[in-house]
Amino acid sequence: MRKVGNFVGHITKLQMFTNSKHKAAHEAIRKGEVDTAILLYTEALNEAPNDCDILSDRATAFLHKKDKLRSMTDFDKAVELDPNYSFRYAARAFAKQNFGDIDGAVEDYRIAVELDPDDAVAQNNLGMLLEQQGYKKEADERFARADKLSKMEDQLYDVIDDLER
């Protein structure tokens, strides 16, 4: 299995929340309280019904519960409302993959990397699915791109760490 870097540590410092319920739901997820998080995300959506971030977060919570219908409904609405943000497609692709829809996952990862060719994780995940489907050459190209991007991310981590010190 391939491994690529990500910005989780630095992104969480920049996490923005739409409202207090959204923030509380995020805290519940971090504690593993998925049912509580779903309720809080739903309350957050009552205050901001078309907030793509809350929809994506609740979709992920439903994914944890293996609730395909609710997860995909929220991911689909988030993509519909925010069709030019690559992460929406990558997140939905990850869910589709987990629910066994490999072709749908490949389609969404392709859109994600078309919108953001520098997304190392999406490139890598697309490569893994293509490899699984027998498309070794294209998978290897995706892995090479992901590895290159990962090295660039590592260098960026070093710069960020230096700046933080």
Sequence and secondary structure as in RCSB ss.txt:
>XXXX:A:sequence
MRKVGNFVGHITKLQMFTNSKHKAAHEAIRKGEVDTAILLYTEALNEAPNDCDILSDRATAFLHKKDKLRSMTDF
DKAVELDPNYSFRYAARAFAKQNFGDIDGAVEDYRIAVELDPDDAVAQNNLGMLLEQQGYKKEADERFARADKLS
KMEDQLYDVIDDLER
>XXXX:A:secstr
       HHHHHHH   SSHHHHHHHHHHHTT HHHHHHHHHHHHHHSTT HHHHHHHHHHHHHTT HHHHHHHH
HHHHHHSTT HHHHHHHHHHHHHTT HHHHHHHHHHHHHH TT HHHHHHHHHHHHHTT HHHHHHHHHHHHHHH
HHHHHHHHHHHHHH 
